[in-house]
Amino acid sequence: MMSKTLGIVFSNMHDATMGKITENRTMGSVPFGGRYRLIDFVLSNLINSGIQDVGIITKSNFQSLMDHLGTGKEWDLSRKKGGLTILPPYGRHEATYYRGRLEALGSIYSYIRESKAELVVMTDCDNIASVDYADVIRYHREHDADVTVIYKNKPITKSIHRDVITISMDENKRVNGALVNPESTSGNVLLNMTVISKRLLEKIISDATSANFYSFTQGILQNSNQRLKIYGYEFKNYVADIKSLQSYYDCSMDLLNPEIRRQIFPADRPVYTKVRDEVSVKYGINAKAKNSMIADGCVIEGVVENSLIFRGVKIGRGAVVKNSIIMQGAVIGENSTLDCVVTDKDVMIRDSRTLVGCKEYPLYIEKGTAV
């Protein structure tokens, strides 16, 4: 069943909502969890579910994504037939600089048409969760659905109240409506993960091109829910919903909760990423670490509390880092204090600096900045 399924990943769909953190990179290559990128979780879900053909749609700023993915061997997607395919804009004669999902799919129409798959699984990179698509496809077939969308009933916090889509359903879980950015504080939030037959998807793409509409939500969930059998599949485990810098910070801090960490990193469904051979963390004599995730290659000589420290970070003597996210290659000088700070890659914080944000408004330091 899964060998006849094609995976399609939208790597750029929410770049505009993330601010500076996606200014020079695509959403899929945003660092997360100390040693991963957002796309690692998406690809791991697909490969753990037995899906071996994956196309990644890119739009702009995708050089770092290509560097990270390489041939796809870390995800067992380096294959003579199928495997990983990166689909840049203007890669084919019919491609366009897309405005929405249907237009993006239209730009890779020949790639979809040439696939031998029967089903297509489509997903964005903004939701971090451990999803078994085999269960979703089984649900899809049992309901004889045309389209199955994955949703989670949960609160809609201020930090994720951007590009949020909620769906309404009847008692049989058939979708009968969809709202974009509703004013409600909770609802059935769409996780932008969809299962659809390849033949139907081809027809939808063709019709969308003829009618000049590009929004999957408007064209399918809102305007075609009476004509098509669209069903909702409820996901009940933890989902990190990343749609802004604030939600990125909140979801990263959630990883410090052991129960949430177990749900995102279950033992039987590993999360794969690009392998980097680094030495273990080195702690100085006076170093202290409490309730933190610290990746390999770090040198810690100060105090770290409630923080995520990425690979290769150096924290000097007397420095205190609390409630912060320090990305790869950053250097925190001696006797500096950071609280509720997000530093991008290769940031230099000089000695005796004090940088303080708050949990409701973390301070972000751009890539390569020296403070």
C-alpha positions in Angstrom: 0.0 0.0 0.0 2.7 2.5 1.0 5.0 1.6 -1.9 2.3 3.0 -4.2 2.2 6.4 -2.4 3.9 9.6 -3.4 5.0 12.1 -0.8 5.0 15.8 -1.6 6.5 18.4 0.8 5.9 22.1 0.6 9.1 23.6 2.0 8.2 27.3 1.7 4.5 27.7 2.5 4.8 29.8 5.7 8.0 31.7 5.2 6.3 35.1 5.3 4.9 34.5 8.8 8.3 33.7 10.4 10.0 37.1 10.1 13.8 37.3 10.2 14.3 33.6 10.9 13.3 32.8 7.3 14.8 35.9 5.6 17.6 33.9 4.1 16.4 30.3 4.4 13.3 28.3 3.6 10.8 27.2 6.3 12.0 23.6 5.9 15.6 24.4 6.8 14.8 26.3 10.0 16.9 24.7 12.8 14.9 23.0 15.6 15.5 20.9 18.6 19.3 21.3 18.9 20.4 19.3 15.9 17.5 19.0 13.5 15.8 21.0 10.7 12.0 21.3 10.4 12.0 19.2 7.3 13.7 16.3 9.1 10.5 15.5 11.0 8.4 15.6 7.8 10.8 13.3 5.9 11.1 10.9 8.9 7.4 10.6 9.1 7.2 9.7 5.4 10.0 7.2 5.5 8.9 5.6 8.8 5.5 5.1 7.2 7.0 3.3 4.2 6.7 6.1 1.6 9.9 5.9 -0.5 9.2 8.5 -3.2 9.2 12.1 -2.0 9.2 15.4 -4.0 10.1 18.6 -2.2 8.6 21.8 -3.7 10.9 24.8 -3.2 10.3 28.5 -4.0 13.2 30.7 -2.8 16.1 30.7 -0.4 16.5 26.9 -0.7 20.3 26.7 -0.9 20.6 25.7 2.7 17.9 23.2 2.3 19.7 21.5 -0.6 22.9 21.5 1.4 21.2 19.8 4.3 19.3 17.2 2.2 22.1 16.2 -0.1 21.2 13.0 -1.9 18.7 12.1 0.9 20.7 9.1 2.1 20.2 9.9 5.8 16.5 9.4 5.2 17.1 6.3 3.0 15.9 8.2 0.0 19.0 7.9 -2.2 17.7 5.5 -4.7 18.1 4.6 -8.4 14.4 4.8 -8.9 12.2 7.2 -7.0 13.6 8.4 -3.7 14.2 12.1 -3.1 13.5 14.7 -5.7 14.0 18.5 -5.2 11.6 20.5 -7.3 12.8 24.1 -7.6 10.8 26.9 -9.2 11.1 27.1 -13.0 12.5 23.6 -13.0 10.1 22.6 -15.8 8.7 24.5 -18.7 5.2 24.8 -17.2 6.5 26.0 -13.8 5.4 29.3 -12.2 6.4 31.3 -9.2 3.4 30.0 -7.2 1.0 31.9 -4.9 -0.7 28.9 -3.3 -0.6 25.1 -3.0 -2.6 24.4 -6.2 -0.4 26.7 -8.2 2.7 25.0 -6.7 1.3 21.6 -7.6 0.6 22.9 -11.1 4.2 23.8 -11.5 5.2 20.1 -10.9 2.2 18.6 -12.8 4.4 16.5 -15.1 6.3 15.1 -12.0 3.0 14.0 -10.5 1.6 12.6 -13.7 4.8 10.5 -14.3 4.6 8.9 -10.9 3.4 5.3 -10.7 1.7 6.1 -7.3 -2.0 5.6 -6.6 -2.1 8.0 -3.6 -0.4 11.2 -2.7 0.4 12.5 0.8 1.0 16.2 0.9 2.4 18.1 3.9 3.9 21.4 4.9 6.9 21.9 7.2 5.2 24.0 10.0 3.9 21.1 12.1 6.3 19.0 14.2 4.7 15.7 15.2 5.2 11.9 14.8 2.6 10.9 12.3 2.0 7.4 11.0 0.6 7.9 7.5 -0.2 4.2 7.2 -3.0 4.7 9.8 -4.2 7.8 7.9 -4.3 5.9 4.6 -6.1 3.0 6.2 -8.7 5.5 7.5 -8.9 7.1 4.0 -9.6 3.7 2.3 -12.1 2.6 5.0 -14.2 5.8 4.4 -13.8 5.6 0.6 -12.8 9.2 0.8 -11.8 11.4 -2.1 -9.6 13.6 0.3 -8.6 13.0 3.9 -7.2 15.9 5.9 -5.5 15.6 9.3 -6.6 18.0 12.0 -6.2 18.5 15.8 -8.8 19.9 18.1 -6.8 22.4 20.2 -6.6 26.0 21.4 -5.6 28.7 18.9 -3.1 30.7 20.8 -2.1 34.3 19.8 1.4 33.1 18.7 0.0 30.8 16.0 -3.0 32.9 14.9 -1.6 33.3 11.4 -2.5 31.2 8.4 -4.7 29.0 10.6 -7.5 27.0 9.0 -10.2 25.3 11.0 -12.7 22.8 9.6 -16.2 21.8 10.5 -17.5 18.3 10.1 -20.7 16.3 10.5 -21.2 13.3 12.9 -19.4 11.0 10.4 -16.3 13.3 10.2 -17.1 14.4 6.7 -15.9 18.0 6.2 -18.6 20.5 5.4 -16.8 23.8 5.9 -13.5 25.6 6.4 -12.6 29.0 7.9 -9.3 30.9 7.4 -7.9 32.7 10.5 -11.1 32.5 12.5 -11.7 34.6 15.6 -12.4 31.6 17.8 -9.9 30.6 20.5 -10.1 26.9 19.7 -11.3 24.5 17.0 -10.4 21.7 14.6 -7.1 23.1 13.3 -6.0 21.8 10.0 -2.4 20.5 10.1 -1.8 20.9 6.4 -1.4 17.1 5.9 -3.6 15.6 3.2 -4.1 12.2 1.6 -5.6 12.2 -1.9 -5.7 9.9 -4.9 -3.2 10.8 -7.6 -5.9 10.7 -10.4 -8.1 13.1 -8.5 -5.2 15.4 -7.7 -4.3 15.6 -11.4 -7.9 16.6 -12.2 -8.0 19.2 -9.5 -4.7 20.7 -10.7 -6.0 20.8 -14.3 -9.3 22.4 -13.3 -7.4 24.9 -11.1 -5.2 25.9 -14.0 -8.2 26.4 -16.3 -10.2 28.3 -13.7 -7.2 30.4 -12.5 -7.5 29.7 -8.8 -4.6 28.7 -6.6 -5.8 28.1 -3.1 -6.4 24.5 -1.9 -8.4 25.8 1.0 -10.8 27.9 -1.0 -11.0 25.7 -4.1 -11.4 22.3 -2.4 -12.2 22.6 1.3 -14.6 25.5 1.0 -16.0 25.3 -2.6 -16.0 21.5 -3.2 -16.8 19.9 0.1 -20.4 19.0 -1.2 -19.1 17.5 -4.4 -16.1 15.6 -3.0 -16.0 13.2 0.0 -13.6 15.0 2.2 -13.0 13.4 5.6 -11.1 14.6 8.7 -8.7 12.4 10.5 -8.1 13.5 14.1 -4.5 13.5 15.4 -4.5 13.2 19.2 -0.8 13.4 20.1 1.3 16.5 20.6 1.8 18.8 17.6 4.3 21.8 17.5 2.5 24.4 15.5 5.1 26.8 14.2 3.8 29.9 12.4 5.8 32.7 13.9 9.0 33.4 15.9 6.9 33.4 19.1 5.4 30.0 18.3 8.9 28.7 17.3 10.2 29.7 20.7 7.2 28.2 22.5 7.4 24.9 20.7 11.1 24.7 21.3 10.6 25.2 25.0 8.0 22.5 24.9 10.8 20.0 24.1 12.1 20.4 27.6 9.0 18.5 28.8 9.9 14.8 28.9 6.4 13.7 28.0 6.2 15.9 24.9 9.7 14.8 23.9 8.7 11.2 24.0 5.7 11.9 21.7 7.9 13.8 19.2 10.8 11.3 19.4 9.2 7.9 20.0 11.7 5.0 20.2 10.1 3.1 17.4 9.9 6.0 15.0 13.3 7.8 14.9 13.8 11.3 13.5 16.6 11.2 11.0 18.9 14.2 10.2 22.2 15.0 8.4 25.0 13.2 10.2 27.8 15.3 11.6 30.6 13.6 13.4 31.2 15.9 16.4 32.9 15.2 19.8 30.8 14.9 22.9 29.9 18.0 25.0 32.8 19.3 27.0 31.9 20.8 30.4 34.2 23.1 32.4 35.0 22.7 36.1 32.5 25.3 37.1 29.9 24.6 34.4 26.3 23.9 35.4 23.4 22.6 33.2 19.8 22.2 34.3 16.7 21.1 32.3 18.3 21.7 29.0 19.0 20.0 25.6 22.7 20.4 24.7 23.9 19.0 21.3 27.3 17.4 20.6 30.3 19.6 19.9 29.5 22.2 22.5 31.9 23.6 25.1 30.1 24.7 28.3 32.0 26.6 30.9 29.1 28.7 32.3 25.6 28.1 33.5 22.8 26.8 31.2 19.2 26.5 32.4 15.9 25.7 30.6 17.6 26.2 27.2 18.3 24.5 23.8 21.9 24.6 22.8 22.7 23.6 19.2 25.9 21.9 17.9 29.2 23.6 18.2 28.2 26.4 20.7 30.7 27.8 23.1 29.6 29.3 26.4 32.3 31.1 28.3 33.2 31.1 32.0 30.8 33.0 34.2 28.2 33.3 31.4 24.5 32.5 32.3 22.1 31.3 29.6 18.4 30.9 30.6 15.2 30.2 28.7 17.0 30.6 25.5 17.7 29.0 22.1 21.3 29.2 20.9 21.8 27.9 17.4 24.8 26.3 15.8 28.2 27.8 16.0 27.3 30.7 18.4 29.8 32.0 20.9 28.6 33.4 24.3 31.4 35.5 25.9 32.5 35.3 29.5 30.3 36.8 32.2 27.5 37.5 29.7 23.8 37.0 30.6 21.1 35.8 28.2 17.5 35.3 29.2 14.7 34.5 26.7 17.0 35.1 23.7 17.0 33.3 20.3 20.4 33.6 18.6 20.6 32.4 15.0 23.7 30.5 13.6 27.2 31.9 14.1 26.3 34.7 16.5 29.0 36.3 18.7 28.0 37.7 22.1 31.0 39.5 23.5 32.1 39.4 27.1 30.0 41.0 29.8 26.9 41.6 27.6 23.4 41.4 29.0 20.5 40.5 26.6 17.0 40.0 28.1 13.7 39.3 26.3 10.7 37.7 27.9 8.7 34.5 27.2 6.0 36.5 25.5 8.4 38.4 23.3 11.8 36.6 23.0 14.7 38.7 21.7 16.0 37.4 18.3 19.6 38.0 17.1 20.2 37.5 13.4 22.6 35.1 11.8 26.2 36.1 11.9 25.6 39.1 14.2 28.2 40.3 16.7 26.8 42.0 19.8 
